[in-house]
Amino acid sequence: MLSDGNALVQSQITLWKEQIRPNIDRALALVPDDKLDWAPAANMLTLGNIFLHISECSDWWYGEVIRGSPAMELSGGSCPPKTIIAMLLDAHWSRLDELFARPPETLSESYSVTREGKTTRYDGCWLFTHLLEHDIHHRGQINQYLRILGITPPEI
């Protein structure tokens, strides 16, 4: 298991499972269906696309970079219904559970990403931390969108 012998990693996994995931799932339940394609400004991700973006991030970093499976691009267009978004979020949580079940050496292994002809190397610890930071960042963004819409977001 990824956290074997590492209390900090176990604490972060617990935070993810007990606070971040439930709050993101509860936030999706609060979004009115007619607000999935809403954004506070024209140049911002829509509310529904933020949830899709959360899922595509783990598909990219864990699925493609660590496991080598091609990732799907999900965000950017018109949003599917909440049932589909919830299914894609469930896939995100499942990918994270797979990551958490990997051996601790995953954190010290090196992974390369090539974009526009430039290759960058990341260690597994950076990827793990980035995924955690990413979910927390977008949870905050979702909560702000809900507040703008007059909806009280889930308590953090």
C-alpha positions in Angstrom: 0.0 0.0 0.0 1.3 3.5 -0.9 1.3 4.7 2.6 3.2 1.7 4.2 5.3 3.2 7.0 4.5 6.8 6.0 2.1 8.5 8.4 2.0 11.7 6.3 0.9 9.9 3.2 -1.7 7.9 5.2 -3.0 11.2 6.7 -3.4 12.7 3.2 -5.2 9.6 1.9 -7.6 9.8 4.9 -8.2 13.5 4.2 -9.0 12.6 0.6 -11.4 9.8 1.5 -13.1 11.4 4.4 -13.3 15.1 3.5 -12.4 15.9 -0.1 -14.4 13.2 -1.9 -17.6 13.5 0.1 -17.6 17.3 -0.2 -17.1 17.2 -4.0 -19.8 14.5 -4.3 -22.2 16.6 -2.1 -21.4 19.7 -4.1 -22.3 18.0 -7.4 -25.7 17.0 -5.8 -26.3 20.6 -4.9 -25.8 21.9 -8.5 -29.1 22.7 -10.3 -29.2 20.8 -13.6 -29.7 24.0 -15.5 -26.4 25.5 -14.0 -24.0 22.8 -15.3 -23.1 24.9 -18.3 -23.0 28.1 -16.2 -19.8 30.1 -15.4 -19.3 33.4 -13.7 -17.6 34.8 -16.8 -17.2 33.8 -20.5 -13.6 32.8 -20.2 -14.0 30.5 -17.2 -14.7 26.7 -16.9 -18.4 26.0 -16.5 -19.5 24.5 -13.2 -20.1 21.1 -14.7 -16.8 21.2 -16.5 -14.9 21.7 -13.3 -16.2 18.3 -12.1 -15.2 16.8 -15.4 -11.8 18.4 -15.2 -11.3 16.8 -11.7 -11.9 13.4 -13.3 -9.7 14.0 -16.3 -6.8 15.1 -14.2 -6.5 11.7 -12.5 -7.1 10.0 -15.8 -4.1 11.9 -17.2 -1.6 11.8 -14.3 -2.5 8.3 -12.9 -4.0 6.6 -15.9 -1.7 7.8 -18.7 1.5 8.9 -17.0 1.8 6.2 -14.3 -0.1 3.3 -15.8 0.4 4.1 -19.5 -3.3 4.1 -20.5 -4.5 6.8 -22.9 -6.5 9.5 -21.1 -9.8 10.9 -22.2 -10.4 14.6 -22.6 -13.6 15.4 -20.8 -14.0 19.1 -20.1 -14.5 21.9 -22.6 -17.8 21.3 -24.2 -21.4 21.2 -23.2 -21.8 19.2 -19.9 -23.5 15.8 -19.8 -26.2 15.2 -17.2 -25.2 14.9 -13.5 -25.6 11.2 -13.6 -22.8 10.9 -16.2 -20.7 13.5 -14.2 -21.2 11.4 -11.1 -20.1 8.2 -12.9 -16.9 10.0 -14.1 -16.2 11.2 -10.6 -16.6 7.6 -9.4 -14.0 6.6 -12.0 -11.8 9.3 -10.5 -12.2 8.0 -7.0 -11.5 4.5 -8.2 -8.3 5.6 -9.9 -7.2 7.2 -6.7 -8.0 4.0 -4.8 -5.8 2.1 -7.3 -3.0 4.7 -6.7 -3.4 4.3 -2.9 -3.1 0.5 -3.3 0.2 0.7 -5.2 3.5 0.0 -3.4 5.3 2.8 -1.6 8.0 2.8 -4.2 5.5 4.5 -6.6 6.3 7.7 -4.7 10.0 7.6 -5.5 9.7 6.3 -9.1 10.3 8.7 -11.9 7.7 9.4 -14.7 8.2 11.4 -17.9 5.9 13.6 -19.8 6.6 14.9 -23.2 4.8 18.0 -24.4 5.6 20.1 -27.4 8.9 18.3 -27.8 10.0 18.9 -24.3 10.3 16.0 -21.8 9.8 16.7 -18.1 10.4 14.1 -15.3 8.2 13.9 -12.2 8.6 11.7 -9.2 5.6 9.8 -7.8 5.5 12.0 -4.7 5.0 15.1 -6.9 2.2 13.4 -8.8 0.5 12.3 -5.6 0.7 15.8 -4.1 -0.4 17.4 -7.3 -3.5 15.2 -7.5 -4.4 16.1 -3.9 -3.7 19.8 -4.5 -5.7 19.7 -7.7 -8.8 18.3 -6.0 -8.6 20.7 -3.1 -8.2 23.7 -5.5 -11.2 22.8 -7.6 -13.3 21.9 -4.6 -12.7 25.6 -3.5 -13.6 26.8 -7.0 -16.8 24.7 -7.0 -17.7 26.1 -3.6 -17.2 29.7 -4.8 -19.4 29.1 -7.9 -22.1 27.7 -5.6 -21.9 30.7 -3.4 -22.2 33.1 -6.4 -25.4 31.1 -7.3 -26.7 31.6 -3.8 -26.2 28.0 -2.8 -24.6 27.1 0.5 -21.7 24.7 -0.4 -20.9 21.6 1.7 -19.0 22.4 4.9 -15.3 21.9 4.7 
